[in-house]
Structures are given as structure tokens and as C-alpha cells.
Amino acid sequence: MADVFHIQFGETRMIVNQMHLEEDQMQVPEDMSHDALLLFKNNALLRDWTTKMAITKASVTIEVTPNIVRWVSRSDAWGTIQQESGFNEDLKLVNIKSQARTTLCTSAFPTIISVVSCGKHFKLGFSAEAPTRACVALTDAGQSTMEIYVAPQIPDEE
């Protein structure tokens, strides 16, 4: 039986299987850094963005600059949906090394939303060459966290 991690957040209870990196042959680099790191005060903004993007049923490209974060999803059936937001009290730019741009499969967002809903505030780290990291603080002081890593979508070879 797999090791599990129990989380209770409000009325929601999660029992999460812990991954064994040796068994699953996955590696998360110790020194993985991101081109941009965002801090969200709550998950309402991310929920709003992902709900809008889900209409296209297509991948979502996320671009972070020193002034804005832009989410774009394009499909032949729907066209283009774009959402931009500046930084404010609810969304802070923690750091940026360079402009960050990555593309994620739309199917990744329900998992990200489920994980970040386990706490009040969370961080998203983006890089073109590394997985996107979602890290949620499970306690108000932030001493306990849960993280997931989502691989970027690999572009089709033409």
C-alpha cells in the first residue's frame, strides 16, 4: 500500500498518495529555479482565468513580464481568449529573471486548482525549460507546504 498524506481544508478532505521518486523514475532538481515566480493571495484569480481558458479546450500559454501576466488560449473552433493582469495586492511578482513563457495543457489546471485550494496563498513558478511549480502553504505561517510540478506542453514538430 502506498504512503498517503491526509489534508483537511474546510469541508474538503484529501488523501494524497505520496510519490516515490526512485520507483517512478522522476527527478526534481534540488536547485530548480524559475524565470518568474508569482504569489497569489487566494485562488479566486486563478480559478477565474482557468475557467475562461477552458472554453477553448486548447493549451494555455502563460507569459510573465515585469509588469503583467498574460494567459492566452487559441483554438480553431473558438478563436483566441486572452486575459492580462497587472500586479497588485492579490497577485504579486516575487521575482523575475527574464520574461517567462510556457505552455501548459488545459488538462493540467484542474489538478493545479485542487492542490492550491488546500491553502490560502500559493506560488506559481514558470520557466520555459523547467516544469511549472505550484506550491501552496498548508498553514498560515507557511511552514508546511505541498508542491506539484507540471511539465510544459511539448510543441508539435512541423
RATAWO-V907242 format. One record per backbone hydrogen bond with DSSP energy under -0.5 kcal/mol. NH is the residue of the N-H (numbers start at 0). CO is the residue of the C=O. E is the energy in kcal/mol with one decimal. If there is no record, write none. Layout:
nh->NH co->CO e->E
nh->NH co->CO e->E
//
This chain:
nh->4 co->15 e->-2.4
nh->6 co->13 e->-2.8
nh->8 co->11 e->-3.0
nh->11 co->8 e->-2.1
nh->13 co->6 e->-3.1
nh->15 co->4 e->-2.8
nh->15 co->13 e->-0.5
nh->17 co->2 e->-3.0
nh->20 co->18 e->-0.7
nh->23 co->19 e->-2.7
nh->24 co->20 e->-0.9
nh->25 co->20 e->-1.2
nh->28 co->26 e->-0.6
nh->31 co->28 e->-1.2
nh->34 co->125 e->-1.3
nh->35 co->125 e->-1.9
nh->36 co->94 e->-2.4
nh->37 co->123 e->-3.0
nh->38 co->91 e->-2.9
nh->39 co->37 e->-0.5
nh->39 co->121 e->-3.2
nh->40 co->89 e->-2.7
nh->46 co->42 e->-2.6
nh->47 co->43 e->-2.4
nh->48 co->44 e->-2.5
nh->49 co->45 e->-2.7
nh->50 co->46 e->-2.2
nh->51 co->47 e->-2.0
nh->52 co->48 e->-2.4
nh->53 co->49 e->-1.8
nh->54 co->50 e->-0.5
nh->54 co->51 e->-1.0
nh->55 co->52 e->-1.2
nh->56 co->52 e->-0.5
nh->56 co->53 e->-0.6
nh->57 co->52 e->-0.5
nh->59 co->103 e->-2.9
nh->60 co->71 e->-3.1
nh->61 co->59 e->-0.5
nh->61 co->101 e->-3.3
nh->62 co->69 e->-2.7
nh->63 co->99 e->-2.8
nh->64 co->67 e->-2.9
nh->68 co->84 e->-2.1
nh->69 co->62 e->-3.0
nh->70 co->82 e->-2.9
nh->71 co->60 e->-2.3
nh->72 co->80 e->-2.5
nh->73 co->58 e->-0.5
nh->74 co->78 e->-2.7
nh->78 co->74 e->-2.2
nh->80 co->72 e->-2.8
nh->82 co->70 e->-2.6
nh->84 co->68 e->-1.9
nh->86 co->66 e->-0.7
nh->87 co->90 e->-2.6
nh->91 co->38 e->-2.9
nh->93 co->36 e->-2.5
nh->93 co->91 e->-0.8
nh->94 co->36 e->-1.2
nh->96 co->34 e->-3.2
nh->97 co->34 e->-0.9
nh->99 co->63 e->-2.1
nh->101 co->61 e->-2.2
nh->103 co->59 e->-2.8
nh->107 co->104 e->-1.9
nh->108 co->105 e->-1.0
nh->111 co->107 e->-2.0
nh->112 co->108 e->-3.0
nh->113 co->109 e->-2.3
nh->114 co->110 e->-2.3
nh->115 co->111 e->-2.7
nh->116 co->112 e->-1.4
nh->117 co->114 e->-1.8
nh->118 co->115 e->-1.1
nh->121 co->39 e->-1.8
nh->122 co->134 e->-2.8
nh->123 co->37 e->-2.0
nh->124 co->132 e->-2.6
nh->125 co->35 e->-2.8
nh->131 co->149 e->-2.9
nh->132 co->124 e->-1.9
nh->133 co->147 e->-2.5
nh->134 co->122 e->-2.6
nh->134 co->132 e->-0.5
nh->135 co->145 e->-2.7
nh->136 co->120 e->-1.9
nh->137 co->135 e->-0.6
nh->137 co->143 e->-3.3
nh->138 co->143 e->-0.8
nh->141 co->138 e->-0.8
nh->145 co->135 e->-2.0
nh->147 co->133 e->-2.2
nh->149 co->131 e->-2.9
nh->150 co->148 e->-0.5
nh->152 co->102 e->-3.6
nh->154 co->152 e->-0.5
//
